[in-house]
Amino acid sequence: MGGSGMTADAGMVFGGNGWMIKSKNIDALAGVDVKGKVVVLYTEGFPSQRNLTAMPNGMTQADLIGTRGTDWADPVTNAAQKGAVGIILVASPQLQGAWSQLSGFLGRGGMYPEKLREGNSANPTPLPIILASQSVGDTIFAGESGNKTSTSAFEINKKATVGAMTRSETKWTQNVVAIWEGSDPKLKNEMVAIGAHYDHVGMNPNARTEDKIWNGADDDGSGTVAVLSIAEALAKSKIRPKRSVLFVWHAG
């Protein structure tokens, strides 16, 4: 087990909506130097890994054509490619209202492969993201001439001093793989893959209600049992499929 820290003492830039969509000539960070700075973003609703902020007006996921990081970039990727050192994400009213649940969810941590691909221009090393309350957001923009509802970026006349500590622990896990060989001499080299995850975190210790079970635990449990049932049915069947069947129970 090991720990690592992140500190930043840098200027700030408001990132607008943060998006870059080359086919639409959209780049919220164009014209503003974010290298070595912390980018401030405002979220709407509950953010996902890609949609930390609302997409540009009139745009949908269907407009994200081509390669991520080259033809289009979500706010985090866009900021990282332009050299930002971190992101402060100011909570939306919905997120602010669910602060206790959110803190419990984020406190779980996450799982990542030990051997990660090094960052490059198209896929930079992930930026540290700090989730801030609305009151912190109000403090950041107090006295600033720029409008935090702007879709374009602008300099903030303040500096951010932030720090975060993480704790990492290396554990081994494994996928479970089985093959039921097909009956056809040629087609058996082709495979039909059937799989399910068995690695969901089962319980939420910070649940606000008596129901502390993560629904995904049932999804994983049902999925793994279904794969086992299919494998058992094939093993007992008198008819062997022409193509091989690959069974995989995934972890991580």
C-alpha positions, 0 to 999 in steps of 0.5 A: 500500500502506498500514498501519493499527493497532488498539490497545485499553486496556479492561476485559474481559468474559467473553462466555459463549457470546456468542449472541443468539437472540430467539425462544428468549429467549437473550442471553448478553451481557444484563445485562452492559455490554460497551460500550468493553470487550474480550469474551473468548470460548472456542472449541470445535473449529475456529471458523468465521466464524459459530460462534466459540463453541458454540451454546447447548445444544440449539440448531442452525443451524435455530434462527437464524430471521429477520434476522441482527443483529435476530432473532439474532446470532452472538457477534461481531455481538452484541458489536459491536452492544453496543459492544465494542471487540474480542474475545479468542478463546481457542483450544480444545485442538483449535485449540491442537494445530494452532497452526502450521497456523493461524498460517500460514493466518491469515498469508495475510491476506484480500481485501475489496471496497474500497467497503464498506457503513458499519456500522449497528446491525444490521450494525456495523463488524467487530470486531478479533479476537485469537486467544489461546493457552490459557495466555493464557486461564488468565492472564486467568481466574486469580483470577477468581470467575467460571467460564469454562465459564459460558454467561452473561457476567460482568465480568473484574477485569482490563484488556486492552492489545492492539495489532495492525497490518495492511497493506493493498494495493489491487489491481484484479481483474474478473469475466468475463461472457458472454451466449449469447442465447436464441432465443425473443423473450420468454424470451430476456429470462430468464437461466440463470446458470452461474458459477465462481470463478477466484480461489483462493489456489493454494499454502500456503507454510507447509504442514507436508507436501510437499503445498502446494496448497490444495484449493480451487485445484482446485475453482476450476480445475475449475469454470472449465473446466467453465463454458468447456466448457458455453459451447463446447458451446452455441456448437457446438450446432444447437439454441439454448436459448429462454432466454439463458445468463449465464456468469460467472467470478467474482473476489473 
